[in-house]
Each structure stands twice: as C-alpha cells, then as structure tokens.
C-alpha cells in the first residue's frame, strides 16, 4: 500500500490509542486485530482496530488524491520556478541545476575548525581538524575575571565552558561567571569577517597558542556582551535556525542560578551582530544545556530533571518532560547531564553516574535507555554528540577511558537498546590516568574528538573506521559538552535552507499533504518543516512543525497528522522550509526537483 501510510501508535499510550493505523507497517504490536491481520490495500482508506477487536477501513478524505476540492502550489521543474529565499552556512550555497532542481554547492576550501575552551585560563583555541594544528588562541569573558591555572567553579572567574558554532562558522562562548557577571563572546571564523578597529590597515589577531592578545585587542573577537544579572551562571547555549533577516541564527543563553525572588534569571536571546539582549524569557528551572532540533524547537535540558521545549520564534515555553526512573536505573536519582539530538528530532542525554544514556522521542512521547555497565563503564562522560552518519557518541572515564557509539535508529520505545547495537572503542593511548572526558564532537570528515577537564587534557582524535586514536597535546582543561565543532548544527539544521510562504486563500484550510521529488545520496539529507499563521507577518513567530526527514521518510508527508500531533491549528498562511544537509566524505549533495503543498478550503457555513 502506498500513499496512506500512518506511523503506528504506541497502544499503551491512552492519548494515542485510537489513532488510525496502516496495517502494512511492520509493527507486530498493532499488526493483528483480535488475532487477525488487518490488511488494507486501498490507497484511499486507512485502517483502525476498534476496541482492539474489530478491523474497519475508513475513508481518508485528508488525502487530496482521494477527495475533491483540493488545490496545490508547486515549486520546481525549471529554474524560473524556484523563488530562492535561502539561509546558507558560510561555504555552502543553494543553486538551481540545469535540469531545474535545487541543490547545494560547497566551496572547495571549506573550514573545519574545533573551538576548544581552555577553562583554566579564560581562553578559547581554534584548531584545524584536518592538520591537527592550533591556529589561534583568544581571551574571552570579562578582563576582571581572568583566572590562570584555576578550574572550574571558583568565584570571580570567567570559566568559559559552553561553545557553539553558527551557520556562518563563527563561534560563541559562554563564560559562566560564578559570583560575577556572566558573558558571551563571539569570534569570527574568517579573517574577512574580522574588524580593523584600530584602523591600522591590517587585522591584529592571534596566530597561535603562544600569541594571545590582550582583552579587546584581538580584532577577530567581534564582541563580548554581559548577559543577565550578576551571578546568573550562564550554563546553556545554542543557536536557533534564524529567520529571513538573520539566516545564521540567533544565540540563546540560559541561566542556572537561583536569584533573590526568582527561581532562575531566565533565557536570553541575543543579537548576533552586537551581543545585545533582544528578549528575556522566564524559565522556572536550571537551564543546563540546550539543543535545537530539525523542526526548529529549542530544547532546554535541566540537569538530572528533564527537558523543556521552547519556541524560539515566539518565546513560548512548552511542557516540561521529566527524566524517567524506569529501565532498571540503579543510580541515585534520575541523573542526566549532556544533551544532543539526532537527525530525526530525538533528544539524547548522557547519564553520568548511571553509566548510561537516555533518548526521548517527542513525536511519540517515548524514552529509551542505552545501558553501558556491561561494557565496563563506571560512569558516562559529561558530553554526548551525533555524527554525520546519525550515530551517537559518548565517552566514559576509567582505565582506560572508553568511547561508545550506537545508531540513532537503535532507539527502542520504552525499552533498553540491545547491547549488540553498541560499539566500544577503548581510548588506550599513552598515560590517560585521571582523564575525565567532557567534550566530544564530530568534525566534517567524521572523526570523533574527545577532551578532558582534568589536569591531563590532551585532544584525542578517533577514526571510527579504523578505531585508531591520535593524541594531541595543548588544551588547558576542556570543560565543555556542547557542539564545539558545529557538526551537530550542520546535521540537524542543514547547511542551507529554502523557504517559501504560501497563501492558501482561506482562514482555516485543511492542510493535506506535502509531496516532493528528491534525490539524497548516501550521507545527505533533506528535512521538511512548516509554520502556519493568520498573516504573512505572523509566520515569523509561529510554532515550527516537523514534517519529514529524507531519508528515511518517503513522499508524501501527512500534514493533518503532523499538525494534530504538534497541537497546531492550520491558518491561512503557510511557510514550508527545506533544510539541505550535504555530506563531506564522500562529497555529495541532496537534490530537490519539486515540492508541492496540497490543501482544501472548507465550504458552507463557518
């Protein structure tokens, strides 16, 4: 059966128990209805097992091919058909091919930087992932908070930690600031974006680890901004998808300290051009880490407590999701620490003392657990990341330390991931006693980088294909577990995004389908999402709704179901967005030939 596929429900979830299903799916929990297969070969009907006893076939009027009155808007098939409104990462651009398809072109000399904080000296280093060389070192934070040789939670010290990279490749570093003013610093990745502030005709900037300019003198350090009140303790940092005026994304910083009269200083959206605070959003728990999923949602992780979705366009804070205590976790409390996400929008948390990882799928409101105790892990590292093959990576301490990996698609709803899905790589390279892994990230070529916040803090480069390990000395206590390579953002949000706004012509359209014709070579992906609002102007703050990630999704996407699950009512204007994720090795690019939105306008009274 094609064209009417529905994702099967989790039958034990009462909120979804009556959701229509398509019995052609291979989920044994819903394949049988009272012991009999519920088979439906009609593309214009859907199946439902009523009261889990009777199989019935219902009409599917939401599908335009099955009902009259549908209209559609298509793009593609020739160069003139694409009205390109694209945000692109530096080095990547959207182009129309000779055949009239939309694809990406990546410049040959593309940067591949690691932005590594040296926590005990108030600096951050820019490393070249390909040559393994430290190219520059910059002072960050407030000049009054410079602390040499001190780590990691001392009062009056900058303590740079969370580090993320925007779509241009520029780095943002949050200095936590215990009992002092916390700050965020932005550093340009390209010399062309640096600013000759002293007008001497050259860019004065660091050229290596021994060439660190004084505060305010490095002209590639674009700005340092105070964020929040004194002692807010800035602990979460992420960059959203951005908008038409700011395609490289807006940084969001979250506080974690209890202040007088407040449970928390809140979340702060910054202007990436100046560092000025654009908006403060009240937040009633510690914002310890953050990640933006492919649909554009900003998720805040609260240490040992759970996850909270935030709409970065409207500032609306969603419903808190508590970390489960199930799955036989024997550690003290519901421990969770670092946070990342995969290409399908699932959230992943490192379990720290639980020696595990937890995954949460917001689409079906289900958890999974990756138990690492049988693999010899005493505890999980602070960090967790995803690579460009959609595999999760998490280190652990021990003798020797270890690195664990598993496919994001190993996620098992409300159960534990099988042990044979997990890869273990011992980090046995020289003397690593006391190595306490915090940072873990993937570069453009797929290599995995691990660093430690202990005194012994080399960079370890792991080749996933050969499992070879290279040790590189130089960092000074790396206390971070954010996306310091930019690899997670590139994977989840793409390197370029095409968006188009559509006027459906009626106030409450029945959005039916999104149909596409595309090609996604190995390692590439397309992510589809939409926003809907009563006016064109209101689209900018509308809630993003994830529709499909290709692969594995197959056209068309059922918009009625996606909107229902997201709790979003369709309105007159719709903005469809497509994020393009090219591969690095081998070099490849996704191609979108056509895209079509189909809907029906209601008739009669009301």
Secondary structure by P-SEA (a helix, b strand, c coil): ccccccccccccccccccccccccccccccccccccccccccccbbbbbccccbbbbbbccccccccccccccccccccccccccccccccbbbbbccccccccccccccccccccccccccbbbbbccccccccccccccccccccccccccccccccccbbbbccccbbbbbccccccccbbbbbbccccccccccccccccccccccccccccccccccccccccccccccccccccccccccccbbbbbbbcccccccccccbbbbccccccccbbbbbccccccccccccbbbbbbccccbbbbbcccccccccccccccccccccccccccbbbbcccbbbbbbbccccbbbbbbcccbbbbbbccccccccccccccccccccbbbbbbbccccbbbbbbccccccccccccccbbbbbcccccccccccccccccccbbbbbbbcccbbbbbbbcccccbbbbbcccccccccccccaaaaaaacccbbbbbbbccccccccccbbbbbbccccccbbbbbcccccccccccccbbbbccccccccccccaaaaaaaaccccccbbbbbbbbbbbcccbbbbbbcbbbbbbccccccc
